[in-house]
Amino acid sequence: MRSTRTPAAPRPGRRTRTLLTATGLVAAFALTATACGGSGEDTAGDKPGATTSQAAGGKVKVPAKIADKLKEHGIDVDNWAAGGWKDWDKDKWLSEAKDFVNPVIRDLWKPERMQSAKEADKTVSTKDAAADQGVSDPEPAPVEATAEKTPYHQNAAPVGKIFFDSPDGPMVCSGTVVKDVNHPGKSNLVWTAGHCVHAGGSGGWYRNIVFVPAYNDLGKSEAQLGNATASEIAPYGNWWADWASTSNGWIQGGSETGGAGAAYDYAVLHVKPESGSKSLEETTGALDVDFSAPSASEVVTMGAWGYPAAPPYNGLQMFKCLDQPGRFSLSSSLPTMYRIGCTMTGGSSGGGWFRVLDGKTTLVSNTSIGPTDNTWLAGPQLGQDAEALYESMSKTYGGQ
């Protein structure tokens, strides 16, 4: 099955089926959009005790508390700031939940570097995906992904792309701005997949993690992007993750094909603007997260949004799939996941899954894994453990 995090090689495949209609999803998304534009105040200035160096991509600012954390692991801070972050020495790859570091490298994620990033995709064979011993409903018929309407800031502003650096180079996933229950109207939280921020049992935290809401706002082609303005590529700017949390289940059990961590493959980022002072929610709007983990049989339609990057897609446009969910289980010892028919490929990983109930749109899952032929997607159910992770992020970092 394919997870939405992948090393350098693109993934193929897809199939087609008539799409379900869900105008409620589209309408609700449109309501979250706000006018484009930033506030102009620079919040990425030097902090007391910070280390500042020039790196190949731009200016690196390492706050004192991050510098201390790097030193604890025997990492030379000046070397890190000068480009040492590109060193993925296994013995120094920070992996524990408490070890996340992500100092801002100003101007690292320029448009051309964003376009060079590969999909973060996790794929296993269809044969392996069918060999589970848990409870799974019949494989869904494929649903052909459809392009989201442009401009994205008017139709799906909270959805965006996540860029990060891995040992295999620049990578991409998808993410969604979610509300912060403890900081109403001021959220800086982004929901995504665990494998978009952490390598799982075989590695540690990825680096230079940035969220770009409504990326490529007008859905321009690669040729057209050559003349695109900065506001068309990143209408709300770049938002750096100053903290990330994912589940222990993913950190301990996640693998290149999802593995035992797939059912726990979710993460929350707390972000700050590379430039500006407004919160992310004030800038793009945000969606509630539903942690009730409704059974698949209760839900008529779920919609998955994201930026698929593996062929035949190229990661430049936003797509969506709408389908009635079923159950999917990798093992009788693991929680059941949701599964929908969808032809989106790697790069859509981490993208939100939404449900409309009583006219309200809420996030209920995120894209995690799928088969090598790209005919369906599966995502974790978000229950008490996911809610605890979210609450901890909100209480500890939400007010920063």
Backbone hydrogen bonds, N-H to C=O, Kabsch-Sander energy under -0.5 kcal/mol:
donor,donor_aa,acceptor,acceptor_aa,energy
2,R,123,T,-0.5
2,R,370,G,-9.9
3,S,1,M,-0.5
4,T,368,S,-3.2
20,L,322,L,-1.0
25,L,22,A,-1.0
26,V,22,A,-1.3
27,A,23,T,-2.9
28,A,24,G,-2.3
29,F,25,L,-2.1
30,A,26,V,-2.2
31,L,27,A,-1.4
32,T,28,A,-0.6
32,T,29,F,-1.6
33,A,30,A,-1.3
37,G,235,P,-0.9
43,T,41,E,-0.7
50,A,47,K,-2.3
51,T,62,V,-2.5
53,S,60,V,-1.7
55,A,53,S,-0.5
55,A,58,G,-3.1
58,G,55,A,-0.5
59,K,106,R,-0.5
60,V,53,S,-2.6
61,K,104,V,-2.0
62,V,51,T,-3.0
62,V,60,V,-0.5
64,A,48,P,-0.6
66,I,63,P,-0.5
67,A,63,P,-2.7
68,D,64,A,-2.5
69,K,65,K,-1.4
70,L,66,I,-2.4
71,K,67,A,-2.3
72,E,68,D,-1.9
73,H,69,K,-0.8
73,H,70,L,-0.9
74,G,71,K,-2.1
75,I,70,L,-2.3
77,V,75,I,-0.6
80,W,76,D,-2.4
81,A,77,V,-2.7
82,A,78,D,-1.5
83,G,80,W,-1.6
84,G,79,N,-3.1
85,W,80,W,-1.2
86,K,83,G,-1.8
87,D,84,G,-2.1
88,W,86,K,-0.6
92,K,89,D,-1.7
93,W,89,D,-0.6
93,W,90,K,-0.7
94,L,92,K,-0.9
99,D,96,E,-2.0
100,F,97,A,-0.7
106,R,59,K,-2.8
106,R,104,V,-0.6
108,L,105,I,-2.0
110,K,108,L,-1.8
113,R,110,K,-0.7
114,M,110,K,-2.3
115,Q,111,P,-2.1
116,S,112,E,-1.0
117,A,113,R,-0.7
117,A,114,M,-1.0
118,K,170,P,-2.5
120,A,172,V,-2.1
121,D,5,R,-1.2
121,D,119,E,-1.1
122,K,3,S,-9.9
123,T,2,R,-0.6
123,T,121,D,-0.5
124,V,370,G,-0.8
129,A,125,S,-2.2
130,A,126,T,-1.5
131,A,128,D,-1.2
132,D,129,A,-0.6
136,S,134,G,-0.7
137,D,327,R,-2.3
144,E,17,R,-1.0
144,E,142,P,-0.5
146,T,320,K,-2.5
148,E,318,M,-2.7
152,Y,217,D,-2.3
154,Q,151,P,-1.6
155,N,151,P,-0.7
155,N,152,Y,-0.9
156,A,152,Y,-3.4
159,V,156,A,-1.8
160,G,175,G,-2.3
161,K,212,V,-2.0
162,I,173,C,-2.3
163,F,161,K,-0.5
163,F,210,V,-2.8
164,F,171,M,-1.9
165,D,207,R,-3.5
166,S,169,G,-1.8
169,G,166,S,-2.0
171,M,164,F,-3.2
172,V,118,K,-2.2
173,C,162,I,-2.3
174,S,349,S,-3.2
175,G,160,G,-2.1
176,T,191,W,-1.9
177,V,158,P,-1.9
178,V,189,L,-2.0
179,K,287,L,-2.5
181,V,179,K,-0.6
183,H,180,D,-1.7
186,K,183,H,-2.2
189,L,178,V,-0.6
190,V,269,L,-2.2
191,W,176,T,-3.3
192,T,267,A,-2.4
196,C,193,A,-1.4
197,V,194,G,-1.8
198,H,194,G,-2.2
199,A,204,G,-2.7
201,G,254,G,-1.9
202,S,199,A,-0.6
203,G,200,G,-1.7
205,W,94,L,-3.1
206,Y,197,V,-2.8
207,R,165,D,-2.1
210,V,163,F,-2.7
211,F,239,W,-3.1
212,V,161,K,-3.0
214,A,159,V,-2.9
215,Y,212,V,-1.0
216,N,233,I,-2.7
217,D,232,E,-2.1
219,G,216,N,-3.0
225,L,221,S,-1.9
226,G,222,E,-0.5
226,G,223,A,-0.9
227,N,224,Q,-1.6
228,A,225,L,-1.0
232,E,229,T,-0.6
233,I,229,T,-1.7
234,A,230,A,-2.9
236,Y,213,P,-0.6
237,G,234,A,-1.7
239,W,211,F,-2.2
240,W,238,N,-0.5
240,W,272,K,-2.3
241,A,209,I,-2.2
242,D,240,W,-0.6
242,D,270,H,-2.2
243,W,270,H,-1.4
245,S,268,V,-2.2
247,S,264,Y,-0.5
247,S,266,Y,-1.0
251,I,247,S,-2.3
252,Q,248,N,-2.7
253,G,249,G,-1.9
254,G,250,W,-2.6
255,S,258,G,-0.5
258,G,255,S,-1.9
259,G,257,T,-0.9
260,A,253,G,-0.6
261,G,253,G,-1.4
261,G,258,G,-0.9
262,A,259,G,-1.7
264,Y,261,G,-1.8
265,D,262,A,-1.5
266,Y,264,Y,-1.9
267,A,192,T,-2.4
268,V,245,S,-2.5
269,L,190,V,-2.9
270,H,243,W,-2.8
271,V,188,N,-2.6
271,V,269,L,-0.5
272,K,240,W,-2.2
274,E,238,N,-3.0
276,G,41,E,-2.6
281,E,187,S,-2.6
283,T,279,S,-1.1
284,T,280,L,-2.8
285,G,280,L,-0.5
285,G,281,E,-1.9
287,L,177,V,-1.5
288,D,361,T,-0.6
290,D,363,L,-2.9
291,F,289,V,-0.7
293,A,382,L,-0.8
298,E,295,S,-1.7
299,V,295,S,-0.6
299,V,296,A,-1.1
300,V,298,E,-0.5
302,M,323,D,-3.0
303,G,354,F,-2.2
304,A,321,C,-2.7
305,W,352,G,-2.1
306,G,319,F,-2.1
307,Y,347,G,-0.6
309,A,346,G,-4.1
310,A,346,G,-1.5
313,Y,310,A,-2.0
315,G,308,P,-1.9
319,F,306,G,-3.1
320,K,146,T,-2.0
321,C,304,A,-2.0
323,D,302,M,-2.3
326,G,339,R,-2.5
328,F,337,M,-2.2
334,L,331,S,-1.6
337,M,328,F,-3.6
338,Y,379,G,-2.9
339,R,326,G,-1.8
340,I,377,L,-2.2
342,C,375,T,-1.6
343,T,143,V,-1.4
347,G,120,A,-0.6
348,S,345,T,-1.7
350,G,367,T,-2.5
351,G,348,S,-2.2
353,W,365,S,-2.7
354,F,303,G,-2.9
355,R,362,T,-2.2
357,L,355,R,-0.6
357,L,360,K,-2.5
360,K,357,L,-1.8
362,T,355,R,-2.4
363,L,288,D,-3.0
364,V,353,W,-2.9
365,S,353,W,-1.2
367,T,351,G,-2.3
368,S,378,A,-2.4
369,I,378,A,-1.6
370,G,2,R,-1.0
370,G,122,K,-0.7
372,T,124,V,-0.9
374,N,371,P,-1.8
377,L,340,I,-2.5
378,A,369,I,-2.6
379,G,338,Y,-1.9
381,Q,336,T,-0.5
382,L,364,V,-0.7
383,G,381,Q,-0.9
387,E,383,G,-2.3
388,A,384,Q,-2.4
389,L,385,D,-2.0
390,Y,386,A,-2.3
391,E,387,E,-2.9
392,S,388,A,-2.3
393,M,389,L,-2.2
394,S,390,Y,-2.6
395,K,391,E,-2.8
396,T,392,S,-2.5
397,Y,393,M,-2.5
398,G,393,M,-1.0
398,G,394,S,-1.0
400,Q,397,Y,-1.9
